[in-house]
Amino acid sequence: MRLPVLAGLLLAAALPSLTGCAGPADGEGDAPDEASEAVGALPDAARYPAGQTQSPVSAAMVARWRAIAQKDPGRAADVFAKVGDSQTVNEGFMRCFAKSGVNLAGHDAPLGSPAATMKDTIDFFLGDDRGRTSFDRTSLSAKVGASASFALGGPLVAEVDATRARYAVVMYGSNDIQNAPTGGIFTYAKEMLAITDALTKKGVIPILTSPPPRPFRSGDVAAFGPEGADPWVPRYAAVVRGIAEARQVPFVDLERELRKLPDWGIGGDKLHLYAARSGACDFSAEGLKAGVNVRNLVTLEALHRTRVAMESGALDARPPVVQGEGTTAKPLRVEGLPFTDFRTTKSGAASSVGGYDCPSTGGRVARTGAGREIVYRLSLSERTTVRATVFAQGAADADVYVLRASDKVCEGRSDKTAVVDLPAGDHLVVVDAETDAKGGEYLLTITRD
C-alpha cells in the first residue's frame, strides 16, 4: 500500500484552518468530542436531503474529516475497511475492482482540482498491493448473519488496526431489522452511533450506508404482520442518515437506488443482493439492474467524493442547512420526509407550548412544567400518516409530541414513537425533556408510515 505522505502534507497544510471546523477549537486542531456534542445543532452543519444518494460535502465537513484524520496521521490514505454483514461478505462486493473487466460505462465524472476521475480513485485504492488490502481483503469486521453489535465486540478495532485504513465502508441492518418488532431499532441506533464514534476516535472516516429493501417473505408475517419486514427499512435507513448527519460523515442512500430496480436488485432468496452475469463491476445500464453492481457503484462514488474532498476541499459550495431556531415562534423547518435531526434539549427554550393534554394508551396524559423543548414545523400538502421517533442518548429522557400548529391541540405523543394520521396543513413536532435535569442529546426521525 502507498505510504500516506501526500495525505499527511495536505493535513498539515490544513491545520491552520481547523479553527473554523464544526465546534470550538482548542488551538491544537483537535476534532470536537463527538460523544458529547450534538453536531446537528451547529449553524454550519449540512443537512442530508432525502432526494439524493450521496450526502453533500461542505468546507466545514472537510475540515472536520481532516481533524479526525489527525487523531492518527499514520493511517494509510489509500486504504478502506469493510464493515458489515453478509451483504458485505458477498464475493461480488468491491472485489471486482482488484481485477480486470471494470466497465465504468460513462460513470467517470472528474472532481476536484487537479481533476480526479473515478478511474483515478480505483487506481488510488489499488495501491501497491493491487487492492488486496481494500477491495479484495476478507474483512475481520464483516460476517454472515452479523448485526451491528458484532463489530463492537472487537472486530471493528481489529480490522482498522490490521489494515491501518483511513476510511471504513459500513452497512448493517439486514439482520438487525429482525428485532424491529420488539424495539430493536433503538438498540440499532445506539450501536450504529457507537460504531461511528469508535471509528472517528481511531482517526477513521466512516462512510455509512442505508440497508437494502426487504422483499416479502412468508416467514416474516408472524413477527412483522401481513406486509412483512420491508416497512421497517425506511425507518432503519432514517436512523443511519440521522447518525451520519449528526456526525457530518459521508452517507450513501443505497435503499433509494435499489428501490428503482426490478425486484430491488435482490436475488431469489429475497434477502441478498445479486451481481450481474457480466460481472459485479459492469456499470452499464444492463449491469446496473443487479443490486451488487449498484452498491459497488455508489460505494465507489462515495469513496471518490470523500478522498477527493480530503485532498482538494469542499465539493458543494452551499449545502442545505436547517432553517429556524427550534422555538414556537421560529420552529425548525421539516423540509421533507424522511427527516432526521440530532441535537440536545439542553439548548432548547423553556416550555413555550404550554400544557400538554394528549391521547395515550391509558386515556390521556396531561402535563405542565416539563423540561426544555425543541420545536419543529411540519407542513403537509395531503393527509399523511407520520411516524415520529425520538432516540434519547445516554441519561437523557425526552418525549415526542405532535400538535396542530394553529391552536396547539395535541394530535399524538409518545416517549418513543408517535404514529399519527395527520390532515393536510401545518403541525408542530415537539421533543420535550421530562425535566430540565433529564435534558440531553437525542436523534429525531420523521418518516411516512
C-alpha positions as CSV (number, residue, x, y, z in Angstrom):
1,M,0.0,0.0,0.0
2,R,1.1,3.6,-0.5
3,L,2.6,5.5,2.4
4,P,0.3,8.4,3.3
5,V,2.9,11.1,2.6
6,L,0.7,13.2,0.4
7,A,-2.3,13.0,2.7
8,G,-0.1,13.9,5.7
9,L,1.2,17.0,3.9
10,L,-2.3,18.0,2.9
11,L,-3.5,17.6,6.5
12,A,-0.6,19.6,7.9
13,A,-1.3,22.4,5.5
14,A,-5.0,22.3,6.5
15,L,-4.3,22.6,10.2
16,P,-4.3,26.5,10.4
17,S,-7.9,26.4,9.0
18,L,-9.2,23.9,11.5
19,T,-10.3,26.6,13.9
20,G,-13.2,27.1,11.5
21,C,-14.2,23.5,11.9
22,A,-17.5,22.5,13.5
23,G,-17.3,23.1,17.2
24,P,-14.9,25.2,19.3
25,A,-11.2,24.8,18.6
26,D,-8.7,24.4,21.3
27,G,-5.8,25.8,19.4
28,E,-4.2,22.5,18.5
29,G,-6.6,21.5,15.7
30,D,-8.2,18.6,17.6
31,A,-11.7,17.5,16.5
32,P,-14.5,18.1,18.9
33,D,-15.5,15.2,21.1
34,E,-18.3,13.5,19.1
35,A,-19.6,11.6,22.1
36,S,-20.6,14.8,23.9
37,E,-21.6,17.1,21.1
38,A,-24.9,17.5,19.1
39,V,-23.2,18.2,15.8
40,G,-26.6,18.6,14.0
41,A,-27.3,21.7,16.1
42,L,-24.3,23.7,14.8
43,P,-25.2,26.5,12.4
44,D,-22.8,25.3,9.7
45,A,-23.9,21.6,9.8
46,A,-25.1,20.4,6.4
47,R,-28.5,18.7,6.0
48,Y,-28.6,15.4,4.1
49,P,-31.5,15.8,1.7
50,A,-33.7,12.8,1.1
51,G,-33.7,13.2,-2.6
52,Q,-30.1,12.5,-3.3
53,T,-28.0,9.3,-3.0
54,Q,-24.7,10.9,-1.9
55,S,-24.5,13.3,1.1
56,P,-23.2,16.8,0.5
57,V,-19.6,17.8,1.1
58,S,-19.1,21.2,2.7
59,A,-16.0,23.1,3.7
60,A,-16.8,22.6,7.4
61,M,-17.2,18.9,6.9
62,V,-13.9,18.5,5.1
63,A,-12.2,20.4,7.9
64,R,-13.8,18.1,10.4
65,W,-12.6,15.0,8.4
66,R,-9.1,16.3,8.3
67,A,-9.2,16.9,12.1
68,I,-10.4,13.3,12.6
69,A,-7.5,12.1,10.4
70,Q,-5.1,14.0,12.6
71,K,-6.0,11.7,15.5
72,D,-3.9,9.0,13.8
73,P,-1.9,10.7,10.9
74,G,-0.1,7.4,10.2
75,R,-3.2,5.7,8.7
76,A,-3.0,4.9,5.0
77,A,-5.0,7.3,2.9
78,D,-5.3,4.7,0.1
79,V,-6.9,2.0,2.3
80,F,-10.6,1.5,3.4
81,A,-12.0,-1.2,5.6
82,K,-15.2,-3.1,5.0
83,V,-17.7,-3.4,8.0
84,G,-21.0,-5.2,7.8
85,D,-22.9,-8.5,7.4
86,S,-23.4,-11.0,4.6
87,Q,-24.1,-8.2,2.1
88,T,-20.5,-7.1,2.7
89,V,-19.0,-10.6,2.8
90,N,-20.7,-11.2,-0.6
91,E,-17.9,-12.1,-3.1
92,G,-19.3,-9.6,-5.5
93,F,-18.9,-6.6,-3.2
94,M,-15.9,-4.5,-4.2
95,R,-13.6,-7.4,-5.0
96,C,-14.1,-6.9,-8.8
97,F,-12.2,-3.6,-8.7
98,A,-9.0,-5.6,-8.0
99,K,-9.5,-7.5,-11.3
100,S,-9.8,-6.7,-14.9
101,G,-13.1,-6.0,-16.5
102,V,-14.3,-2.9,-14.7
103,N,-16.8,-1.1,-17.0
104,L,-17.4,2.4,-15.8
105,A,-19.7,3.0,-18.8
106,G,-19.5,6.8,-18.5
107,H,-19.7,7.0,-14.7
108,D,-16.4,8.8,-14.5
109,A,-17.1,12.5,-13.9
110,P,-13.9,14.2,-12.6
111,L,-13.9,16.0,-9.3
112,G,-11.6,18.4,-7.5
113,S,-8.6,20.4,-8.6
114,P,-6.5,18.9,-10.2
115,A,-9.3,16.9,-11.6
116,A,-9.5,13.2,-10.5
117,T,-11.8,10.7,-12.2
118,M,-13.4,7.5,-10.8
119,K,-10.7,5.5,-12.6
120,D,-8.1,7.5,-10.7
121,T,-9.9,6.6,-7.4
122,I,-9.9,2.9,-8.3
123,D,-6.1,3.1,-9.1
124,F,-5.6,5.1,-5.8
125,F,-7.2,2.4,-3.7
126,L,-5.5,-0.4,-5.6
127,G,-2.2,1.0,-4.2
128,D,1.0,-1.0,-4.4
129,D,-0.8,-4.3,-3.4
130,R,-3.3,-4.2,-6.3
131,G,-6.2,-3.8,-3.9
132,R,-5.6,-6.8,-1.7
133,T,-5.9,-4.6,1.5
134,S,-9.1,-2.7,0.4
135,F,-11.0,-4.3,-2.4
136,D,-10.0,-7.9,-2.1
137,R,-9.4,-8.4,1.6
138,T,-11.5,-10.7,3.7
139,S,-12.5,-8.3,6.5
140,L,-12.4,-9.2,10.2
141,S,-15.3,-6.8,10.7
142,A,-17.7,-8.4,8.2
143,K,-19.6,-11.6,9.0
144,V,-22.5,-13.6,7.6
145,G,-25.5,-13.2,9.9
146,A,-24.0,-10.3,11.9
147,S,-25.8,-7.4,13.4
148,A,-24.2,-4.1,14.4
149,S,-23.3,-5.4,17.8
150,F,-20.8,-7.8,16.2
151,A,-18.5,-5.0,15.1
152,L,-18.5,-3.5,18.6
153,G,-17.3,-6.8,20.2
154,G,-13.7,-6.3,18.9
155,P,-13.7,-7.0,15.2
156,L,-14.1,-3.3,14.3
157,V,-11.0,-2.2,16.0
158,A,-9.1,-5.4,15.0
159,E,-9.8,-4.6,11.3
160,V,-8.9,-1.0,11.2
161,D,-5.8,-1.6,13.2
162,A,-4.7,-4.5,10.9
163,T,-5.3,-2.5,7.7
164,R,-4.3,0.9,9.0
165,A,-7.3,2.1,7.0
166,R,-8.2,5.8,6.7
167,Y,-11.8,5.1,5.7
168,A,-14.4,2.5,6.6
169,V,-17.4,1.5,4.5
170,V,-20.2,0.5,7.0
171,M,-23.5,-1.2,6.4
172,Y,-25.6,-3.1,8.9
173,G,-29.4,-3.6,9.1
174,S,-30.5,-6.7,7.2
175,N,-30.2,-8.8,10.3
176,D,-30.9,-6.0,12.8
177,I,-34.3,-5.5,11.3
178,Q,-35.4,-8.9,12.6
179,N,-35.6,-7.4,16.1
180,A,-37.6,-4.4,15.0
181,P,-41.0,-5.7,16.3
182,T,-39.5,-5.9,19.9
183,G,-37.9,-2.5,19.9
184,G,-34.7,-3.4,18.1
185,I,-34.4,-0.1,16.3
186,F,-33.4,1.6,19.5
187,T,-30.6,-0.8,20.0
188,Y,-29.6,-0.4,16.4
189,A,-29.4,3.4,16.7
190,K,-27.3,3.1,19.8
191,E,-24.9,0.6,18.2
192,M,-24.6,2.5,14.9
193,L,-23.7,5.7,16.7
194,A,-21.2,3.7,18.8
195,I,-19.6,2.3,15.6
196,T,-19.4,5.8,14.1
197,D,-17.8,7.3,17.2
198,A,-15.4,4.4,17.7
199,L,-14.1,4.8,14.1
200,T,-13.7,8.6,14.3
201,K,-11.8,8.3,17.6
202,K,-9.4,5.9,15.9
203,G,-8.8,8.5,13.1
204,V,-11.0,6.6,10.6
205,I,-13.7,8.4,8.5
206,P,-16.8,6.2,8.3
207,I,-18.9,6.1,5.1
208,L,-22.4,5.0,6.4
209,T,-24.8,3.2,4.0
210,S,-28.5,2.6,4.4
211,P,-29.7,-1.0,4.4
212,P,-31.3,-2.6,1.4
213,P,-35.1,-3.3,1.0
214,R,-36.6,-6.5,2.2
215,P,-38.9,-8.3,-0.3
216,F,-41.9,-10.0,1.2
217,R,-41.2,-13.4,2.7
218,S,-44.0,-15.5,4.2
219,G,-41.8,-16.4,7.1
220,D,-41.7,-12.7,8.2
221,V,-45.5,-12.5,8.6
222,A,-45.7,-13.9,12.1
223,A,-43.3,-11.3,13.5
224,F,-44.0,-8.3,11.3
225,G,-47.6,-8.7,10.1
226,P,-49.0,-9.1,6.6
227,E,-46.6,-6.6,4.9
228,G,-43.5,-8.4,6.1
229,A,-40.3,-6.6,7.2
230,D,-40.0,-4.1,4.4
231,P,-41.9,-1.2,6.1
232,W,-39.1,-1.1,8.7
233,V,-36.4,-0.5,6.1
234,P,-37.1,3.2,5.6
235,R,-37.2,3.6,9.4
236,Y,-33.8,2.0,9.8
237,A,-32.4,4.0,6.9
238,A,-33.6,7.2,8.6
239,V,-31.5,6.2,11.7
240,V,-28.4,5.8,9.6
241,R,-29.0,9.0,7.7
242,G,-29.5,10.8,11.1
243,I,-26.3,9.5,12.6
244,A,-24.3,10.4,9.5
245,E,-25.8,13.8,9.5
246,A,-25.2,14.2,13.3
247,R,-21.5,13.4,12.9
248,Q,-21.2,15.0,9.5
249,V,-19.7,12.0,7.9
250,P,-20.4,10.6,4.4
251,F,-23.7,8.8,3.8
252,V,-24.9,6.7,0.9
253,D,-28.6,6.1,0.4
254,L,-28.4,2.7,-1.1
255,E,-32.1,2.0,-0.3
256,R,-33.1,4.9,-2.6
257,E,-31.1,3.4,-5.6
258,L,-32.3,-0.2,-5.1
259,R,-35.9,0.8,-5.0
260,K,-35.6,1.7,-8.7
261,L,-34.6,-1.8,-9.7
262,P,-36.6,-4.9,-10.7
263,D,-37.0,-6.9,-7.5
264,W,-34.9,-4.2,-5.9
265,G,-31.8,-5.9,-7.2
266,I,-32.3,-8.7,-4.7
267,G,-31.8,-12.4,-5.6
268,G,-34.1,-15.4,-5.3
269,D,-33.6,-15.8,-1.6
270,K,-35.4,-12.5,-1.2
271,L,-32.6,-11.2,1.1
272,H,-29.2,-10.8,-0.6
273,L,-28.2,-8.5,-3.4
274,Y,-27.0,-10.3,-6.6
275,A,-24.3,-9.5,-9.2
276,A,-24.8,-9.2,-12.9
277,R,-23.7,-12.2,-15.1
278,S,-21.4,-9.7,-16.9
279,G,-19.6,-9.0,-13.6
280,A,-20.2,-7.1,-10.4
281,C,-18.2,-4.1,-11.8
282,D,-20.2,-3.7,-15.0
283,F,-21.9,-0.3,-14.7
284,S,-23.7,-0.4,-18.0
285,A,-27.5,0.0,-18.0
286,E,-27.9,-3.7,-18.1
287,G,-25.3,-4.3,-15.3
288,L,-27.0,-1.8,-13.1
289,K,-30.1,-3.9,-12.9
290,A,-28.3,-6.0,-10.3
291,G,-28.1,-4.9,-6.7
292,V,-24.5,-5.7,-6.1
293,N,-23.5,-3.7,-9.1
294,V,-25.5,-0.7,-7.9
295,R,-23.9,-1.0,-4.4
296,N,-20.4,-1.2,-5.9
297,L,-21.0,1.9,-8.0
298,V,-22.5,4.1,-5.2
299,T,-19.8,2.9,-2.8
300,L,-17.1,3.8,-5.3
301,E,-18.7,7.2,-5.8
302,A,-18.7,7.8,-2.1
303,L,-15.0,6.9,-1.8
304,H,-14.3,9.1,-4.8
305,R,-16.1,12.1,-3.3
306,T,-14.5,11.6,0.1
307,R,-10.9,11.1,-0.9
308,V,-11.0,14.0,-3.5
309,A,-12.6,16.3,-0.9
310,M,-9.8,15.4,1.6
311,E,-7.2,16.4,-1.0
312,S,-9.0,19.3,-2.7
313,G,-11.7,20.7,-0.4
314,A,-15.4,21.2,-0.5
315,L,-17.5,19.8,-3.4
316,D,-20.7,21.7,-2.5
317,A,-20.4,25.4,-2.1
318,R,-23.8,25.9,-0.3
319,P,-25.2,22.7,1.1
320,P,-28.6,22.9,2.7
321,V,-28.8,23.8,6.4
322,V,-31.7,23.6,8.9
323,Q,-33.9,26.7,9.0
324,G,-35.4,28.0,12.2
325,E,-34.4,28.2,15.9
326,G,-36.4,25.4,17.5
327,T,-38.9,27.7,19.3
328,T,-42.6,28.0,18.8
329,A,-42.0,31.4,17.3
330,K,-39.3,30.1,15.0
331,P,-39.6,26.3,14.7
332,L,-37.0,24.2,12.9
333,R,-38.4,23.5,9.4
334,V,-39.0,19.9,8.4
335,E,-38.2,20.4,4.7
336,G,-39.4,16.9,3.6
337,L,-39.8,13.3,4.6
338,P,-37.8,11.4,5.7
339,F,-36.4,14.0,8.1
340,T,-33.7,13.5,10.7
341,D,-32.2,15.8,13.3
342,F,-29.7,15.3,16.1
343,R,-29.3,17.9,18.9
344,T,-29.8,18.4,22.6
345,T,-32.8,19.6,24.6
346,K,-30.3,21.5,26.8
347,S,-30.1,24.1,24.0
348,G,-33.8,24.5,23.9
349,A,-36.1,27.0,25.4
350,A,-38.2,26.6,28.5
351,S,-41.6,25.2,27.7
352,S,-43.5,27.7,25.5
353,V,-46.2,25.4,24.1
354,G,-47.9,25.3,27.5
355,G,-49.6,22.3,28.9
356,Y,-49.9,19.1,27.0
357,D,-53.2,17.2,27.1
358,C,-52.7,14.2,24.8
359,P,-54.4,10.9,24.0
360,S,-52.5,8.0,25.4
361,T,-52.8,4.2,25.8
362,G,-54.2,4.7,29.3
363,G,-56.6,7.5,28.4
364,R,-55.0,11.0,28.3
365,V,-51.7,12.5,29.5
366,A,-51.9,16.0,31.0
367,R,-48.5,17.5,31.7
368,T,-47.3,21.0,32.5
369,G,-44.0,22.4,33.5
370,A,-41.9,19.9,31.5
371,G,-38.3,20.4,30.7
372,R,-36.8,22.3,27.8
373,E,-38.1,21.7,24.3
374,I,-37.2,21.8,20.7
375,V,-40.0,22.6,18.2
376,Y,-40.2,21.6,14.5
377,R,-42.8,22.7,11.9
378,L,-44.1,20.0,9.6
379,S,-46.2,21.2,6.6
380,L,-48.2,18.6,4.8
381,S,-49.9,19.0,1.4
382,E,-52.1,16.0,1.9
383,R,-53.3,13.7,4.6
384,T,-50.3,11.6,5.8
385,T,-49.6,9.0,8.5
386,V,-46.4,10.2,10.1
387,R,-44.1,8.2,12.4
388,A,-42.0,10.4,14.7
389,T,-39.4,8.6,16.8
390,V,-37.1,10.1,19.4
391,F,-33.9,8.2,20.3
392,A,-32.7,9.7,23.6
393,Q,-29.0,9.4,24.2
394,G,-27.3,8.4,27.5
395,A,-29.2,9.6,30.5
396,A,-31.4,11.9,28.6
397,D,-35.2,11.4,28.8
398,A,-37.4,13.0,26.1
399,D,-40.9,12.6,24.8
400,V,-42.2,13.5,21.3
401,Y,-45.5,15.4,20.8
402,V,-47.4,16.2,17.6
403,L,-49.6,19.3,17.8
404,R,-51.9,21.1,15.5
405,A,-50.0,24.3,14.7
406,S,-53.0,26.6,14.7
407,D,-54.2,26.0,18.2
408,K,-51.6,23.6,19.8
409,V,-54.1,20.8,20.2
410,C,-52.3,17.6,20.8
411,E,-52.7,15.0,17.9
412,G,-50.4,12.4,19.4
413,R,-47.5,11.7,21.8
414,S,-45.1,9.0,22.9
415,D,-42.0,8.6,25.0
416,K,-40.5,6.8,21.9
417,T,-42.6,6.6,18.7
418,A,-45.7,8.6,17.9
419,V,-47.6,7.3,14.8
420,V,-50.2,9.9,13.9
421,D,-52.6,10.2,10.9
422,L,-52.4,13.9,10.1
423,P,-54.6,16.1,7.8
424,A,-53.0,18.5,5.3
425,G,-51.7,21.6,6.9
426,D,-49.2,22.7,9.5
427,H,-48.2,20.7,12.5
428,L,-45.7,21.0,15.3
429,V,-43.4,18.2,16.3
430,V,-42.0,18.9,19.8
431,V,-39.2,17.0,21.5
432,D,-39.6,17.8,25.2
433,A,-37.3,16.8,28.1
434,E,-39.1,15.2,31.0
435,T,-37.4,17.7,33.3
436,D,-34.5,20.1,32.9
437,A,-32.3,17.6,34.8
438,K,-33.1,14.9,32.3
439,G,-32.2,17.1,29.3
440,G,-29.6,15.8,26.8
441,E,-29.0,14.6,23.3
442,Y,-31.5,12.9,21.0
443,L,-31.9,11.8,17.5
444,L,-35.3,12.5,15.9
445,T,-36.6,10.7,12.8
446,I,-39.8,11.5,11.0
447,T,-41.0,9.2,8.2
448,R,-44.1,8.3,6.3
449,D,-45.7,5.3,7.9
